[in-house]
Amino acid sequence: MKNFFVRLLKGACIGVAMIIPGVSGGTLAVLLNIYQDLIDAIANLRKDFVNSVKYILPIAIGMALALIAVYFPLNWALKHCEFIIISLFVGLMLGSLPKLIKDAKGNGLKKIDAIELILPAAILIGLCFLPSGSDVTLGGNFLSYVLLVLVGVVASFALVIPGISGSMLLLLLGYYKPLFATISNLKTDFLGSVLILGVFAVGLIIGFFTISKIMKLLLEKFPRVTYWAIVSFVIGSFVGIYLEYDYALNPIGAKDIIIGVILLILGALASYLLINSIDKKQENTTIEQE
């Protein structure tokens, strides 16, 4: 039962992160130390249905509850102090990075790994310089629903591949604002909004399970390369978050920068101390068992 609530809380953190522009749900899953187990559970859903569902269910419930609970207040906060909120989340993720690097080192490090340490981050940062697509109209005809499914498949990459931001991909495709507007329109056009979100969810599910199987294969066959590539994606995402920020639409002042830097430092320190404490407890438990 304790593990259920721990995974529920971690799922809630991922759910909140999915709303924040530039933040990757996959990155947070890695930093919360549930990424590989989650990928394994998804990939083995048909082979070991009961245990896979037991693992996935609390995470999924946590994500859904967080999305419902914080969408409107967080949406308001992002409109009024987006830079500050983003800086806090970057700090929380930054403090988790040393543990991620430590885990990656457990699979070894060779000179050739410089490629997967540089290339993924460079690709991720390069995506930030691509022009965003113009906003599209959702629904209305069969082709638009087919495209919505395909966009859902692409957006699912952000849930599985650490460092890839779902909001960034949706912005590039022109679907970010229309989809979030659809959530806000649930009160005024419930059935139409549910249909659009449901079609998008179908694409997410298809892509989610497909990419999860690919990631499981990579983690099993090429663990060293894959883990260092994940580290690179995560590091690149820190830069990408600030590059992706719309400074013209949401200008920042000296007060925003000061508060943002303070929260970034406090967030990094808090997450580092918490993760370090948990890591030491796990090491002590392992030693006692031996």
N, C-alpha and C positions, 0 to 999 in steps of 0.2 A: 504493500500500500504506500510505503514511503517513497519507493521508486516511481510509483504512478504519479504522485504529486510533484516530485522533482522534475519528471519529464513534462508534466503539465505546465509547470512554471517556465521551463526552457522553451516549450512550444509557444507560450505566450510572448516570450522575448522575441522569438523569430517572427511572430505575427505582427508585433509592433514595428520591428525593423523593416518589414515588407512595405510599410506605408511611407517610410522616410526616404526621400529621393536620394539615390546614390548608394544606399545601404543594401548589401546583399544578404538575403536569407541564408544562402549556402555558407557564406562567411561566418555568420553567427552560429550556425550549426557546428562548424568546425571548432570555433572558439569555445563553444559550450561543451565540447567533447562528446557530441552525440552523432557526428557526421557519418563515420564509417558504420556504426551500428544501425543507423537509420537507412543508409544505402543498402546494407545487407538485408535488413528486414523487408524493404520494398522489393528488392530483386528476388528474394526467396518467398514472396507472398503465395505463390502457387504451390511450392514444395512444402512449406511449413506455415500454413495459413494461420493457425491459432496463435502460435508464438509471435509471428510477424504482426498480426493485428494487435496483440497485447502490447507490443512495443510502440507501434505507430499511433494507436488510438489516443493515448493521453497527449501526445505531441500535437496531433491534429485538432483535438478538442481545445487545447491551450491556444493554438493559433487562431481558431475560429472565435473563441471567447474574447481574445485580445483585440481582434479586428473589430468585433461588434462594440466592445466596451470603450476602446480608445479612438475609434475612427474620427468621430466628430470633434472631441476636444483636441486631439492631436492635429487634425486638419486645421482647426482654428489656430493652434500654436504655430504650425508651419507657415501660416499666412502672415502672422504678426512677428514671429521671431525664429524664422527658419534656420538662419545661420547658427544661432545659439543651440537649438535642438540638435542640429547636425553635428556640431562640435562636441556636444556631450556624448553622442553615440560613437563618434570617431574615437574619443578618449576611452570609452568602455572597451572598444574593440582593440585599440592600440595596447592597452594593458594586458590583453590576452595573447598578444603576439609572441612574447618570449616562450610561453608554454608550447605554442604551435611549432616554433623553430626547434625547441628541445625534442619534441616528438618526431619531427622530420629527421633530426640528426640520428635518431635511433635506427633509421634505415640506411645510414651511411651517407657520405658526401664525397663526390669525386670532382675532378677538375671540369669534366664534361657537363656537370650539373649547372655550370654557369649559364648554359643555354636556357634551361628551363627556369632559371632564376631571373633571367633578364627578359626573355621573349614574351611570356604571358603578361607581365606587367606592362611592357611596351605596347602590346596589342590592346590591352584594356585602356591605357591612357590615350592611345590613338583613336579609339572609338569615341572618346569625349569630344574630339574635334570634328566629327562628322556632323553635318547640318541636320537638325531635327526635321522630321517630316511634318507637313501641314496636317492639322487635325482632320480626322475622317468622320463621316456620319455612320453611326452604328445602326445595324438592322435595316429593314425596309425591303430587302430582296434576298434571294437565295445566295447570290455571289458574296454579298457582304457578310452573311453568316458563315460561309465556307472560309473566307479570309479571316474571320474572327477566330475560328478553330485553329487555323494555321498560326495566327498571332499568339494564341494560347500555348501552342507547342513551343514557339520561340521563347515566350516569357517563362516557360517552365525551366529553361536553361538556368535562369537566375536562382531557382530554388535548389538546383542540384550542383551547379558548378560554382564553387566559392569565388567571390570577387566580382562576379557578374551581377550588375544591378538590374533588377526587373524594370524599375522606373526608367533607367537609361535606355533600355531596349525599346520600351513602349513609347518613349519620347521620340526616338529615332524613327519609329514606324508611324507616329502620329496618333497613337491610341491611348496615351497616358491620360490626358485631360478628359476625353470623352468617356473613358471607363470610370474614372473617379466621379465624373458628373452623373453617371448612371447610378452609382451608389447613393448619391445625394438625392436623386430623383425617385427613390423607392417610395417615398411618401406620396408623391403626386401621380406616378405612373408605375404602380407596383408590378403588374403582370408583364408589361413591356420591359421593365428594368430587369426583372427576374429572368426573362427569356434571354436577354442579351448576356447577362452575367452567367447564366447556365451554359450557353453555347461556348463562351470563353472558358468556362471551367472544364468542359469536355476536352478542349485543346490542351489545357494545363495538365489534366490527368494523363492523357495519351503521351505527351512529351515527358512528363514526370517519370513514368514507369520505364519508358524507353531509355532515357538518359541515365536513369539510376542503374539499369543493367550494364550500360557501357562503363559507367564509373566504377561499378563493382569489379568488372573485368580488369580495368586498368589498375585498381588498387591491389588486386590479387597477382596479376602478371608483372606489373611494373611499379611496385610500391615506392621505390626510391625516387624515381623520376616523377611520379604522380604527386607525392607529398611535397617535393620541392617546387613543383609547378603550382600547387595550391598555395604555398607560402608566397610565391611571386604574385599570384592573382590577388591575394589579400593585401600585400604591400601596395600593389598598383591601385587597389580600390580606395586606399586612403588618399592618394593623390587625385584619383578620378572624382571622388565625392566633391572636392573643392573646385575642380575644373568644371564639373557639371553644373555647379550652382549658378543660377541666373542672376548675376550681379546687376544687370540693367533693370530687370523687373523688380528685384528685391534688393535695393541698395543697402549697404551696411555702413554704420557709423563707428566712431571710436568706441562708444559704449558697447556696441555689439561685439566688436573685436576683443575688448578687454574681458567681458563676461564669457565669451566663447572660449578664449584661451584658458581662463580660470577653470571653467567646467571641463574642458578637455584634459587638463592636468589632473584635476580631482577625479574624473572618471577613469583615467588611465591608472592612477595610483590605487583607487578603490578596487578595480577589477584585478590588477596585478597582485595586490595583497590577498584578495579573496581566493584567487586561483592558486597562488603559491601556498596558502594555508591548506586548501583542499588537497593539493598535490603532496604535501608533506604528510598529511594524515594518511593518505593512501599508501605512501611509501612505508610509514611506520607499521601500518596494518599488515602489509606484505611481509615485512621483516619478522613481525610477531608470529605470523602463520608459519614461516619457515623454521 
